């Protein structure tokens, strides 16, 4: 699962660089990347439902199958603080970032 999550992170960054996901702010892209990386590095630090949703999101990203349908995908246009899913209590809790 670690490799899948990290591959999905890389894909998000590559697609962003080539003009995809332009509806998301840079901060929102960072939230997705930090979240995937955090779950990959320390899966025990998040709840099982969040791990499962992060894995499902990673599959959607890799398969290019509407990642925006995931509750972890940021709402377009939001100017989010750079954060991680590992510490949802440390900042704003947008509905779309925390399962």
C-alpha positions as CSV (number, residue, x, y, z in Angstrom):
1,X,0.0,0.0,0.0
2,X,2.9,2.4,0.7
3,X,4.1,2.2,-2.9
4,X,0.6,2.8,-4.2
5,X,0.1,5.9,-2.0
6,X,3.5,7.4,-2.9
7,X,2.9,6.7,-6.6
8,X,-0.4,8.4,-6.4
9,X,1.3,11.4,-4.8
10,X,3.8,11.5,-7.6
11,X,1.1,11.3,-10.2
12,X,-0.8,14.2,-8.7
13,X,2.4,16.3,-8.8
14,X,3.2,15.3,-12.4
15,X,-0.4,15.9,-13.6
16,X,-0.4,19.3,-11.9
17,X,2.9,20.2,-13.6
18,X,1.5,19.4,-17.1
19,X,-1.7,21.4,-16.6
20,X,-4.1,18.9,-15.0
21,X,-5.9,19.6,-11.7
22,X,-5.8,23.4,-12.5
23,X,-9.1,23.8,-10.6
24,X,-7.2,23.2,-7.4
25,X,-5.0,25.8,-5.6
26,X,-1.4,25.0,-4.9
27,X,-2.3,24.6,-1.2
28,X,-5.0,22.1,-2.1
29,X,-2.6,20.0,-4.1
30,X,-0.2,20.1,-1.2
31,X,-2.9,18.9,1.1
32,X,-3.6,15.9,-1.1
33,X,0.2,15.1,-1.4
34,X,0.9,15.6,2.3
35,X,-2.1,13.4,3.1
36,X,-1.1,10.5,0.8
37,X,2.5,10.8,2.0
38,X,1.5,10.9,5.7
39,X,-0.7,7.8,5.4
40,X,2.0,6.0,3.5
41,X,4.7,6.8,6.0
42,X,2.7,6.2,9.2
43,X,-0.6,4.4,8.5
44,X,-1.0,3.7,12.2
45,X,-1.4,7.4,12.9
46,X,-4.7,7.6,11.2
47,X,-8.0,5.8,11.6
48,X,-8.8,2.7,9.6
49,X,-11.6,4.5,7.6
50,X,-9.2,7.3,6.7
51,X,-6.6,4.7,5.6
52,X,-9.2,2.9,3.5
53,X,-10.4,6.2,1.9
54,X,-6.8,7.3,1.2
55,X,-6.2,3.9,-0.5
56,X,-9.3,4.3,-2.5
57,X,-8.3,7.8,-3.5
58,X,-4.9,6.5,-4.6
59,X,-6.5,3.9,-6.8
60,X,-8.7,6.6,-8.4
61,X,-5.7,8.8,-9.0
62,X,-3.6,6.0,-10.5
63,X,-6.5,4.8,-12.7
64,X,-7.4,8.5,-13.6
65,X,-11.0,7.6,-12.5
66,X,-12.5,10.8,-11.0
67,X,-10.5,11.4,-7.9
68,X,-12.7,14.4,-7.2
69,X,-15.4,12.0,-6.2
70,X,-13.4,11.1,-3.0
71,X,-14.3,13.0,0.2
72,X,-10.5,13.5,0.6
73,X,-10.2,15.5,-2.6
74,X,-10.3,19.3,-2.0
75,X,-13.1,21.4,-3.3
76,X,-12.0,23.4,-6.3
77,X,-10.9,26.9,-5.6
78,X,-10.4,26.6,-1.9
79,X,-7.4,28.3,-0.5
80,X,-6.4,25.8,2.1
81,X,-3.6,25.9,4.6
82,X,-0.8,23.4,3.8
83,X,-1.6,20.6,6.3
84,X,-1.8,16.8,6.6
85,X,-4.6,14.4,7.2
86,X,-2.6,13.1,10.1
87,X,-3.5,16.0,12.2
88,X,-7.0,17.1,11.3
89,X,-7.6,18.7,14.7
90,X,-4.7,21.1,14.3
91,X,-6.5,23.4,11.7
92,X,-9.6,24.0,9.8
93,X,-11.7,20.8,9.1
94,X,-13.1,21.2,5.7
95,X,-15.7,18.5,5.1
96,X,-13.8,17.3,2.0
97,X,-10.5,16.6,3.7
98,X,-11.5,14.5,6.7
99,X,-13.4,11.2,6.4
